[in-house]
């Protein structure tokens, strides 16, 4: 019996071979998904391509159990390519018209631009955060087009291009497909009232070395439970993978309390829809929660997540910094005892909050509810343009 690494390597080779065996015309539109979590950001675009434009697409994935592989359709051709040498080789030798991906750092890390033919590379954002602080320097420099979430993305990218004298990219005023999906799901997932009428608080930290889990999670949860709230702790997927000991300690501390629960299936959306309010730190999910479910967020004021030490060079404060006080409250770790008061204030007039959040959302995000149509239209138009260019060369 083959061991798992070898088995996956052979599966990736098969995926590479099967993909390359396709006629070039059958792989005009190619998506690349680095993991199962990436798929949700493509879904509105893919739905439009399949249903409205009647297109067939190719779907490269680094996840061996990707649903695209396990549940294939006539319009989606799925290929497993792993996350090692096979993936890198395929990227170098790619023959396609367009590649759409949510993984930044094209050319500088694992995924390279094709050395064989000109491919049009499109980046789809997988968070509502800015392009500057949480991404590495140069993360978007090698893409041809970016599907921008809102005006802040356009402003940041143009400022970055000017600062570093970069070739201007196609900036598509697209929107955010994940937000559209949350808003749509909310229609069928009504908010439920907690036991005994208790408010349900969702604690959802980000991933990193200075998040809620590493700093004040036990104290925070203790305060919430003491004040009569139901608490659901929802860790980041990377935390589940790399902070098992800390999560175990948290669960052990509160496992006897019926008002505490730990959501182990982090891909589930149930806790988001059933909660009254979220408490987070610098998680991009917090903005999705506020904009998608139109409910408030309390941010614990922990150190910023900075992956680009030069982010201040463009002199634009990141969106995730400026938006926090507009969609909730920012609380110091020294004032955790004040959180119950803020919860009651923020939840006291939900209708008024909804009206305010909708206004902020419309100003911050393009094409709410229709981003998939915008993205698909650009892809189809670009494919037709590239096809015409190739025919002229012939």
DOLUM-369893 format. One record per residue (C-alpha): residue number from 1; residue in three letters; chain; x negated, y, z. Coordinates in Angstrom, 1 decimal, decimal comma. Layout:
<nodes>
(NUM "ALA" "A" (X Y Z))
...
</nodes>
This chain:
<nodes>
(1 "UNK" "A" (0,0 0,0 0,0))
(2 "UNK" "A" (-1,3 3,4 -0,9))
(3 "UNK" "A" (-1,9 5,9 1,8))
(4 "UNK" "A" (0,2 9,1 1,7))
(5 "UNK" "A" (-2,5 11,6 0,5))
(6 "UNK" "A" (-3,4 9,3 -2,4))
(7 "UNK" "A" (0,2 8,6 -3,2))
(8 "UNK" "A" (1,0 12,4 -3,3))
(9 "UNK" "A" (-2,1 13,1 -5,4))
(10 "UNK" "A" (-1,0 10,4 -8,0))
(11 "UNK" "A" (2,6 11,9 -7,9))
(12 "UNK" "A" (1,1 15,3 -8,6))
(13 "UNK" "A" (-0,9 14,0 -11,5))
(14 "UNK" "A" (2,3 12,4 -12,9))
(15 "UNK" "A" (4,1 15,8 -12,5))
(16 "UNK" "A" (1,3 17,5 -14,4))
(17 "UNK" "A" (1,3 15,0 -17,2))
(18 "UNK" "A" (5,1 15,1 -17,5))
(19 "UNK" "A" (5,2 18,9 -17,6))
(20 "UNK" "A" (2,4 19,1 -20,2))
(21 "UNK" "A" (4,3 16,6 -22,3))
(22 "UNK" "A" (7,2 19,0 -22,8))
(23 "UNK" "A" (7,4 21,0 -26,0))
(24 "UNK" "A" (6,3 24,6 -25,4))
(25 "UNK" "A" (9,8 25,8 -26,3))
(26 "UNK" "A" (11,2 23,7 -23,5))
(27 "UNK" "A" (9,0 25,4 -20,8))
(28 "UNK" "A" (9,6 29,1 -21,6))
(29 "UNK" "A" (11,0 29,9 -18,1))
(30 "UNK" "A" (9,1 28,3 -15,3))
(31 "UNK" "A" (9,6 28,7 -11,5))
(32 "UNK" "A" (7,0 27,8 -9,0))
(33 "UNK" "A" (8,0 26,9 -5,4))
(34 "UNK" "A" (5,3 26,5 -2,8))
(35 "UNK" "A" (7,7 24,8 -0,2))
(36 "UNK" "A" (11,4 24,1 0,4))
(37 "UNK" "A" (11,9 27,5 2,0))
(38 "UNK" "A" (11,0 29,3 -1,2))
(39 "UNK" "A" (14,0 27,9 -3,1))
(40 "UNK" "A" (16,5 30,2 -1,4))
(41 "UNK" "A" (14,9 33,3 -2,8))
(42 "UNK" "A" (15,3 32,0 -6,4))
(43 "UNK" "A" (18,8 30,6 -6,1))
(44 "UNK" "A" (20,8 33,7 -7,2))
(45 "UNK" "A" (18,5 34,2 -10,2))
(46 "UNK" "A" (18,6 30,5 -11,2))
(47 "UNK" "A" (22,3 30,4 -10,9))
(48 "UNK" "A" (22,7 33,3 -13,3))
(49 "UNK" "A" (20,2 31,8 -15,8))
(50 "UNK" "A" (22,0 28,5 -15,8))
(51 "UNK" "A" (25,7 29,7 -15,7))
(52 "UNK" "A" (25,7 33,0 -17,4))
(53 "UNK" "A" (22,8 32,7 -19,9))
(54 "UNK" "A" (23,0 28,9 -20,3))
(55 "UNK" "A" (19,3 28,5 -20,0))
(56 "UNK" "A" (17,2 25,4 -19,2))
(57 "UNK" "A" (14,4 26,0 -16,8))
(58 "UNK" "A" (11,3 24,2 -15,4))
(59 "UNK" "A" (10,7 24,1 -11,7))
(60 "UNK" "A" (7,2 23,3 -10,4))
(61 "UNK" "A" (7,1 22,5 -6,7))
(62 "UNK" "A" (4,4 21,7 -4,1))
(63 "UNK" "A" (7,0 20,0 -1,9))
(64 "UNK" "A" (7,4 16,3 -2,5))
(65 "UNK" "A" (10,9 16,3 -1,0))
(66 "UNK" "A" (12,2 19,4 -2,8))
(67 "UNK" "A" (15,9 19,0 -3,5))
(68 "UNK" "A" (15,2 19,9 -7,2))
(69 "UNK" "A" (13,3 16,6 -7,4))
(70 "UNK" "A" (15,8 14,5 -5,5))
(71 "UNK" "A" (18,9 16,0 -7,2))
(72 "UNK" "A" (17,9 16,7 -10,8))
(73 "UNK" "A" (20,3 18,3 -13,3))
(74 "UNK" "A" (20,2 18,6 -17,1))
(75 "UNK" "A" (19,4 22,3 -16,9))
(76 "UNK" "A" (16,6 22,1 -14,4))
(77 "UNK" "A" (13,5 20,0 -15,0))
(78 "UNK" "A" (11,6 19,5 -11,7))
(79 "UNK" "A" (7,9 18,6 -11,4))
(80 "UNK" "A" (5,9 17,9 -8,3))
(81 "UNK" "A" (2,4 19,3 -8,6))
(82 "UNK" "A" (1,1 19,2 -5,0))
(83 "UNK" "A" (-0,9 22,0 -3,3))
(84 "UNK" "A" (-4,5 21,1 -4,2))
(85 "UNK" "A" (-6,6 20,5 -7,3))
(86 "UNK" "A" (-3,7 19,5 -9,6))
(87 "UNK" "A" (-1,9 22,7 -8,9))
(88 "UNK" "A" (-5,0 24,8 -9,5))
(89 "UNK" "A" (-5,8 23,0 -12,8))
(90 "UNK" "A" (-2,2 23,4 -14,0))
(91 "UNK" "A" (-2,3 27,2 -13,2))
(92 "UNK" "A" (-5,5 27,6 -15,2))
(93 "UNK" "A" (-4,1 25,7 -18,2))
(94 "UNK" "A" (-0,4 26,8 -18,0))
(95 "UNK" "A" (1,4 27,2 -21,3))
(96 "UNK" "A" (4,7 29,0 -20,7))
(97 "UNK" "A" (6,3 32,3 -21,5))
(98 "UNK" "A" (7,2 33,3 -17,9))
(99 "UNK" "A" (6,3 32,1 -14,5))
(100 "UNK" "A" (8,4 33,3 -11,5))
(101 "UNK" "A" (7,1 32,8 -8,0))
(102 "UNK" "A" (7,4 34,0 -4,4))
(103 "UNK" "A" (3,7 33,3 -3,5))
(104 "UNK" "A" (1,6 36,5 -3,5))
(105 "UNK" "A" (-2,2 36,7 -4,0))
(106 "UNK" "A" (-2,0 35,5 -7,7))
(107 "UNK" "A" (-5,5 35,0 -9,1))
(108 "UNK" "A" (-7,2 35,7 -5,7))
(109 "UNK" "A" (-6,3 32,4 -3,9))
(110 "UNK" "A" (-4,7 29,1 -4,9))
(111 "UNK" "A" (-2,7 30,0 -8,0))
(112 "UNK" "A" (-4,6 31,5 -11,0))
(113 "UNK" "A" (-3,5 33,2 -14,1))
(114 "UNK" "A" (-3,5 31,0 -17,2))
(115 "UNK" "A" (-6,8 31,0 -19,1))
(116 "UNK" "A" (-5,1 29,4 -22,2))
(117 "UNK" "A" (-2,4 31,8 -23,2))
(118 "UNK" "A" (-0,9 35,1 -22,0))
(119 "UNK" "A" (1,8 34,3 -19,4))
(120 "UNK" "A" (4,2 36,9 -18,0))
(121 "UNK" "A" (4,0 36,6 -14,2))
(122 "UNK" "A" (6,9 37,8 -12,0))
(123 "UNK" "A" (6,9 38,1 -8,3))
(124 "UNK" "A" (10,1 37,7 -6,3))
(125 "UNK" "A" (9,9 39,0 -2,7))
(126 "UNK" "A" (10,6 36,6 0,1))
(127 "UNK" "A" (11,1 39,3 2,8))
(128 "UNK" "A" (12,5 42,8 3,2))
(129 "UNK" "A" (9,2 44,0 4,6))
(130 "UNK" "A" (6,9 46,5 2,9))
(131 "UNK" "A" (4,2 45,5 0,4))
(132 "UNK" "A" (1,4 47,1 2,5))
(133 "UNK" "A" (1,0 46,0 6,1))
(134 "UNK" "A" (1,9 42,3 6,2))
(135 "UNK" "A" (0,4 41,3 2,9))
(136 "UNK" "A" (-3,3 41,0 2,0))
(137 "UNK" "A" (-4,9 43,8 0,0))
(138 "UNK" "A" (-4,4 43,1 -3,7))
(139 "UNK" "A" (-1,6 40,6 -3,1))
(140 "UNK" "A" (0,4 41,9 -6,1))
(141 "UNK" "A" (-2,3 43,4 -8,3))
(142 "UNK" "A" (-2,3 40,5 -10,8))
(143 "UNK" "A" (1,4 40,2 -11,5))
(144 "UNK" "A" (3,0 41,7 -14,6))
(145 "UNK" "A" (6,3 42,4 -13,0))
(146 "UNK" "A" (7,7 42,7 -9,4))
(147 "UNK" "A" (11,4 42,3 -8,6))
(148 "UNK" "A" (11,5 45,1 -6,1))
(149 "UNK" "A" (13,9 45,0 -3,1))
(150 "UNK" "A" (14,4 48,7 -2,7))
(151 "UNK" "A" (13,0 52,2 -3,4))
(152 "UNK" "A" (10,3 51,7 -0,7))
(153 "UNK" "A" (8,7 48,9 -2,8))
(154 "UNK" "A" (8,5 51,1 -5,9))
(155 "UNK" "A" (7,1 54,0 -3,9))
(156 "UNK" "A" (4,4 51,8 -2,2))
(157 "UNK" "A" (3,4 49,9 -5,4))
(158 "UNK" "A" (3,0 53,1 -7,4))
(159 "UNK" "A" (1,0 54,7 -4,6))
(160 "UNK" "A" (-1,2 51,6 -4,4))
(161 "UNK" "A" (-1,8 51,7 -8,2))
(162 "UNK" "A" (-2,8 55,3 -8,1))
(163 "UNK" "A" (-5,1 54,8 -5,1))
(164 "UNK" "A" (-7,0 51,9 -6,7))
(165 "UNK" "A" (-6,6 53,0 -10,4))
(166 "UNK" "A" (-4,6 49,9 -11,4))
(167 "UNK" "A" (-2,7 49,2 -14,5))
(168 "UNK" "A" (1,0 50,0 -13,9))
(169 "UNK" "A" (3,2 47,0 -13,5))
(170 "UNK" "A" (6,9 46,5 -14,5))
(171 "UNK" "A" (8,8 47,4 -11,4))
(172 "UNK" "A" (12,3 46,0 -11,7))
(173 "UNK" "A" (14,9 47,5 -9,4))
(174 "UNK" "A" (16,3 44,1 -8,6))
(175 "UNK" "A" (17,4 43,8 -5,0))
(176 "UNK" "A" (17,1 40,8 -2,6))
(177 "UNK" "A" (18,7 37,5 -3,4))
(178 "UNK" "A" (18,4 36,1 0,0))
(179 "UNK" "A" (20,4 39,0 1,4))
(180 "UNK" "A" (23,1 38,4 -1,2))
(181 "UNK" "A" (23,3 34,8 -0,2))
(182 "UNK" "A" (23,7 35,7 3,5))
(183 "UNK" "A" (26,4 38,2 2,8))
(184 "UNK" "A" (28,3 35,6 0,7))
(185 "UNK" "A" (27,8 32,8 3,3))
(186 "UNK" "A" (29,2 35,2 6,0))
(187 "UNK" "A" (32,6 35,2 4,3))
(188 "UNK" "A" (32,9 31,4 5,0))
(189 "UNK" "A" (31,1 31,4 8,4))
(190 "UNK" "A" (33,2 33,5 10,8))
(191 "UNK" "A" (31,6 34,6 14,0))
(192 "UNK" "A" (32,6 32,4 17,0))
(193 "UNK" "A" (33,0 33,5 20,5))
(194 "UNK" "A" (30,7 31,9 23,1))
(195 "UNK" "A" (32,0 29,8 26,0))
(196 "UNK" "A" (33,9 31,8 28,6))
(197 "UNK" "A" (33,7 34,8 26,3))
(198 "UNK" "A" (30,0 35,1 26,8))
(199 "UNK" "A" (28,0 37,0 24,2))
(200 "UNK" "A" (25,6 34,8 22,3))
(201 "UNK" "A" (22,0 36,2 21,9))
(202 "UNK" "A" (19,8 34,8 19,2))
(203 "UNK" "A" (16,1 35,0 20,1))
(204 "UNK" "A" (14,1 34,7 16,8))
(205 "UNK" "A" (10,4 35,7 17,0))
(206 "UNK" "A" (8,0 36,0 14,1))
(207 "UNK" "A" (4,9 33,8 13,6))
(208 "UNK" "A" (1,5 34,9 14,9))
(209 "UNK" "A" (-0,8 35,3 18,0))
(210 "UNK" "A" (1,1 38,1 19,7))
(211 "UNK" "A" (4,8 37,2 19,3))
(212 "UNK" "A" (7,5 36,8 21,9))
(213 "UNK" "A" (6,6 33,2 22,4))
(214 "UNK" "A" (3,0 34,0 23,4))
(215 "UNK" "A" (3,8 37,0 25,5))
(216 "UNK" "A" (7,2 37,2 27,2))
(217 "UNK" "A" (9,6 34,6 26,0))
(218 "UNK" "A" (10,2 32,9 29,4))
(219 "UNK" "A" (10,7 36,2 31,2))
(220 "UNK" "A" (13,1 37,4 28,4))
(221 "UNK" "A" (15,2 34,3 28,4))
(222 "UNK" "A" (15,3 34,3 32,2))
(223 "UNK" "A" (16,7 37,8 32,2))
(224 "UNK" "A" (19,3 37,0 29,6))
(225 "UNK" "A" (20,6 33,9 31,3))
(226 "UNK" "A" (20,6 35,7 34,7))
(227 "UNK" "A" (22,9 38,3 33,2))
(228 "UNK" "A" (25,4 35,8 31,8))
(229 "UNK" "A" (24,5 35,5 28,2))
(230 "UNK" "A" (24,3 32,4 26,0))
(231 "UNK" "A" (20,8 32,1 24,5))
(232 "UNK" "A" (19,7 30,3 21,3))
(233 "UNK" "A" (16,0 30,2 20,8))
(234 "UNK" "A" (15,2 29,9 17,1))
(235 "UNK" "A" (11,4 29,6 16,4))
(236 "UNK" "A" (9,7 30,5 13,1))
(237 "UNK" "A" (8,9 27,3 11,0))
(238 "UNK" "A" (5,2 27,9 11,4))
(239 "UNK" "A" (5,7 28,1 15,2))
(240 "UNK" "A" (7,4 24,7 15,1))
(241 "UNK" "A" (4,3 23,3 13,3))
(242 "UNK" "A" (1,5 25,0 15,2))
(243 "UNK" "A" (2,9 26,0 18,7))
(244 "UNK" "A" (4,5 22,7 19,9))
(245 "UNK" "A" (3,0 22,9 23,4))
(246 "UNK" "A" (4,3 26,4 24,0))
(247 "UNK" "A" (7,8 25,5 22,6))
(248 "UNK" "A" (7,8 22,4 24,8))
(249 "UNK" "A" (7,0 24,5 27,9))
(250 "UNK" "A" (9,9 26,9 27,1))
(251 "UNK" "A" (12,4 24,1 26,6))
(252 "UNK" "A" (11,3 22,4 29,8))
(253 "UNK" "A" (11,7 25,6 31,8))
(254 "UNK" "A" (15,4 26,0 30,7))
(255 "UNK" "A" (16,6 22,5 29,7))
(256 "UNK" "A" (18,9 22,3 32,7))
(257 "UNK" "A" (20,8 25,4 31,8))
(258 "UNK" "A" (23,9 24,9 29,8))
(259 "UNK" "A" (23,7 28,4 28,3))
(260 "UNK" "A" (20,3 27,8 26,7))
(261 "UNK" "A" (19,7 25,9 23,5))
(262 "UNK" "A" (16,8 25,5 21,1))
(263 "UNK" "A" (17,5 25,3 17,4))
(264 "UNK" "A" (15,2 22,7 16,1))
(265 "UNK" "A" (16,6 22,7 12,5))
(266 "UNK" "A" (15,2 26,1 11,6))
(267 "UNK" "A" (16,6 25,9 8,1))
(268 "UNK" "A" (20,1 25,9 9,6))
(269 "UNK" "A" (22,0 29,1 9,5))
(270 "UNK" "A" (24,6 28,3 12,1))
(271 "UNK" "A" (22,9 30,3 15,0))
(272 "UNK" "A" (22,7 33,4 12,8))
(273 "UNK" "A" (26,4 33,4 12,0))
(274 "UNK" "A" (27,6 32,5 15,5))
(275 "UNK" "A" (25,5 35,1 17,4))
(276 "UNK" "A" (26,5 38,6 18,5))
(277 "UNK" "A" (23,0 40,1 18,5))
(278 "UNK" "A" (19,4 39,1 17,7))
(279 "UNK" "A" (16,2 39,8 19,7))
(280 "UNK" "A" (13,0 39,7 17,7))
(281 "UNK" "A" (9,5 41,3 17,4))
(282 "UNK" "A" (8,3 41,8 13,8))
(283 "UNK" "A" (10,2 39,1 12,0))
(284 "UNK" "A" (11,5 40,0 8,6))
(285 "UNK" "A" (14,5 37,7 9,4))
(286 "UNK" "A" (15,6 40,4 11,8))
(287 "UNK" "A" (16,2 42,9 8,9))
(288 "UNK" "A" (18,0 40,2 7,0))
(289 "UNK" "A" (20,2 39,5 10,0))
(290 "UNK" "A" (21,1 43,2 10,4))
(291 "UNK" "A" (21,7 43,9 6,7))
(292 "UNK" "A" (23,4 40,5 6,0))
(293 "UNK" "A" (25,6 40,0 9,0))
(294 "UNK" "A" (25,9 43,7 9,9))
(295 "UNK" "A" (25,0 43,1 13,6))
(296 "UNK" "A" (22,4 44,8 15,8))
(297 "UNK" "A" (18,8 43,7 16,6))
(298 "UNK" "A" (16,7 44,5 19,7))
(299 "UNK" "A" (13,0 44,6 18,9))
(300 "UNK" "A" (10,5 43,9 21,6))
(301 "UNK" "A" (7,6 46,3 20,9))
(302 "UNK" "A" (4,7 44,0 20,5))
(303 "UNK" "A" (1,5 44,7 18,4))
(304 "UNK" "A" (2,2 45,1 14,7))
(305 "UNK" "A" (1,5 42,2 12,3))
(306 "UNK" "A" (-1,3 43,6 10,2))
(307 "UNK" "A" (-2,8 41,5 7,4))
(308 "UNK" "A" (-4,2 44,5 5,5))
(309 "UNK" "A" (-6,3 46,8 7,5))
(310 "UNK" "A" (-6,2 49,3 4,7))
(311 "UNK" "A" (-2,4 49,7 4,6))
(312 "UNK" "A" (-2,6 53,2 5,9))
(313 "UNK" "A" (-4,5 54,4 2,9))
(314 "UNK" "A" (-1,3 55,0 0,9))
(315 "UNK" "A" (0,1 57,2 3,7))
(316 "UNK" "A" (3,5 55,5 3,7))
(317 "UNK" "A" (4,9 54,1 7,0))
(318 "UNK" "A" (6,0 50,5 6,4))
(319 "UNK" "A" (9,7 49,9 6,0))
(320 "UNK" "A" (9,7 47,4 8,9))
(321 "UNK" "A" (8,5 50,1 11,2))
(322 "UNK" "A" (10,9 52,9 10,2))
(323 "UNK" "A" (14,0 50,7 10,0))
(324 "UNK" "A" (13,8 49,3 13,6))
(325 "UNK" "A" (15,4 52,2 15,4))
(326 "UNK" "A" (18,1 52,5 12,7))
(327 "UNK" "A" (19,4 48,9 13,1))
(328 "UNK" "A" (19,1 48,5 16,8))
(329 "UNK" "A" (16,8 49,4 19,7))
(330 "UNK" "A" (13,1 49,1 20,3))
(331 "UNK" "A" (12,2 48,0 23,9))
(332 "UNK" "A" (8,8 47,9 25,6))
(333 "UNK" "A" (7,7 44,7 27,3))
(334 "UNK" "A" (7,6 46,7 30,5))
(335 "UNK" "A" (11,4 47,4 30,3))
(336 "UNK" "A" (12,8 43,9 29,6))
(337 "UNK" "A" (15,2 44,3 32,5))
(338 "UNK" "A" (16,9 47,1 30,5))
(339 "UNK" "A" (17,8 44,7 27,7))
(340 "UNK" "A" (21,3 43,7 29,0))
(341 "UNK" "A" (22,3 47,4 29,0))
(342 "UNK" "A" (21,1 47,8 25,4))
(343 "UNK" "A" (23,0 44,6 24,4))
(344 "UNK" "A" (26,3 46,0 25,8))
(345 "UNK" "A" (25,8 49,4 24,2))
(346 "UNK" "A" (24,9 48,0 20,8))
(347 "UNK" "A" (27,8 45,5 20,8))
(348 "UNK" "A" (30,4 48,0 22,2))
(349 "UNK" "A" (31,6 49,3 18,8))
(350 "UNK" "A" (31,0 46,7 16,1))
(351 "UNK" "A" (33,2 48,4 13,4))
(352 "UNK" "A" (31,2 51,6 13,8))
(353 "UNK" "A" (28,0 49,7 13,6))
(354 "UNK" "A" (29,1 47,9 10,4))
(355 "UNK" "A" (29,9 51,2 8,7))
(356 "UNK" "A" (26,5 52,6 9,6))
(357 "UNK" "A" (24,5 49,5 8,6))
(358 "UNK" "A" (26,3 49,4 5,2))
(359 "UNK" "A" (25,2 53,0 4,5))
(360 "UNK" "A" (21,6 52,3 5,5))
(361 "UNK" "A" (21,7 49,0 3,4))
(362 "UNK" "A" (23,0 50,8 0,3))
(363 "UNK" "A" (20,2 53,4 0,6))
(364 "UNK" "A" (17,5 50,8 1,2))
(365 "UNK" "A" (18,3 47,8 -1,1))
(366 "UNK" "A" (19,0 47,8 -4,8))
(367 "UNK" "A" (22,0 46,0 -6,3))
(368 "UNK" "A" (23,5 44,4 -3,1))
(369 "UNK" "A" (25,5 41,4 -4,3))
(370 "UNK" "A" (24,2 41,4 -7,9))
(371 "UNK" "A" (20,4 41,0 -7,7))
(372 "UNK" "A" (20,5 37,6 -9,3))
(373 "UNK" "A" (22,2 39,1 -12,4))
(374 "UNK" "A" (19,6 41,8 -12,7))
(375 "UNK" "A" (16,7 39,5 -12,3))
(376 "UNK" "A" (18,0 36,9 -14,8))
(377 "UNK" "A" (18,7 39,6 -17,4))
(378 "UNK" "A" (15,1 40,8 -17,2))
(379 "UNK" "A" (13,8 37,3 -17,6))
(380 "UNK" "A" (16,0 36,6 -20,6))
(381 "UNK" "A" (15,2 39,9 -22,2))
(382 "UNK" "A" (11,4 39,3 -21,7))
(383 "UNK" "A" (11,6 35,7 -23,1))
(384 "UNK" "A" (13,3 37,0 -26,2))
(385 "UNK" "A" (10,7 39,7 -26,6))
(386 "UNK" "A" (7,8 37,3 -26,1))
(387 "UNK" "A" (9,4 34,9 -28,5))
(388 "UNK" "A" (9,7 37,6 -31,2))
(389 "UNK" "A" (6,1 38,5 -30,7))
(390 "UNK" "A" (4,9 34,9 -31,2))
(391 "UNK" "A" (7,1 34,5 -34,3))
(392 "UNK" "A" (5,5 37,7 -35,8))
(393 "UNK" "A" (2,0 36,3 -35,2))
(394 "UNK" "A" (2,9 33,1 -37,0))
</nodes>
